Amino acid sequence: MMINPSYRTIYVGNLAPGTTYEELLNHIRGGIIDNVKIIEDKNCAFITFVEASAAASFQQDANSKRIVVKDNELKFNWGKPSQISPNILVAVNNQATRTVYIGNIDETVTESFLQEELSKFGIVESIKILPEKHIAFVYMTSVSAAIKAVQTLPNDSKWANRRVNYGKDRCAVPIKPNPNMMYGNGYSQYGSLNYQALGFDMFNGQNSQMSPIMINSNPTNNRTIFLGNLHPETTAKDICDVVRGGILQDVKYKPDKAIAFVTFIDPNAATAFYNRAQSEGLSIKKRMVKVGWGKMSTQLNQQVAKAVQNNASRNVYLGNINETITEEKLKQDFSEYGEVELINIVPDKNIAFVNFTDILSAVKAVEGIQNKEDYKTFKVGYGKDRCGNPPRERFKKNNDNRMSNGTPTSSNGNNQQSINGDNSNTNNQSKFL
């Protein structure tokens, strides 16, 4: 058994008016915090941990005792399940936290100075200055804010002689786990993080009653899914049309063997897709597809990890295009960088998208295409990988109707539903900007 990785957020209720982030986080322990948000008009807060196991450990511990802030006893429950951002996931692997460490400070570095400078990047939770050691720690309310600060401050002349890096999250104090609760025992490809507990929302937050405890169908943190029994006319596009829940590293399709291998960036996305396909079935071109685990793929190579951290995806975005851009031209010009899976041109917005089967092919294209004369005036970047969209809910309405009629069966008369392939998302990539 393991903690459902999408359960990273803790709801905190009965918050006294005027409670500060520092006063709240003084009572939070268990692991690195991704972000925290206080909703003042509703007297509540949401605390999202990086790891689901940390959230589960804290939630269990908090509900076993009284935690009082400003004379109000806090109430704890699960918040909405959520998927951890791939950028945050890779950054945390590189030691990022919500804490900004500043070294080599002098008497000019005061709390008010740090508050003014760091609040440019997000909400500052608290500040700790150790003058005798010439260091300071600024605790932000999110990892993303700290990332911006660490990346930006060294380029400012006011910080030229300072050391800026990440410090330890003061909330990352371990809580002794309850022996009756199991969190999974795998180590991630990124080092010491337990990626079985990193947040992937396999149901897009639609099922709030889903148990935080789930079967661990991927104890080795494999990222590659095997697809077999593919229809002879299947294309890479058809495969990508049915894959949802996480951005992909690559799709390797072998039509001569009627098989394919789909490798996700996040092993939890692979696990969620596998679980959903096993429970609902997977259909491409009206043929049921065999779904299993591919060859072990755990370690993200440095090039892919760096690309993801820089917001790369398989999808190359072109903006400010003109009438010379056709699907045939894009196919010809971009194929030199790798296999093109899908091309989508949106003429009324003067944009286009070129989807590759491999994220590194997209990286090469973004770096190289602007060297071509025909593309020098265009905007070039990354769009969203449509495979990272949440799983579709196309069956929900039909299921509700069938359940209301007392017949919880699928439209073909059995209890097996399937994730069907279509191109319903191929024309919506303009939404990815």
Secondary structure by P-SEA (a helix, b strand, c coil): ccccccccbbbbcccccccccccccccccccccccccccccccbbbbbbccaaaaaaaaaaaaabbbbccccbbbbbbccbbbccaaaaaaaaaccccbbbbccccccccaaaaaaaaccccccccccccccccbbbbbcccaaaaaaaaaccccccccccbbbbbcccccccccccccccccccccccccccccccccccccccccccccccccccccccccbbbbccccccccaaaaaaacccccccbbbbbccccbbbbbbccaaaaaaaaaaaaabbbbcccbbbbbbbccccccccaaaaaaaaaccccbbbbccccccccaaaaaaaaccccccccccccccccbbbbbbccaaaaaaaaaccccccccccbbbbbccccccccccccaaaaaaaaaaacccccccccccccccccccccccccccc
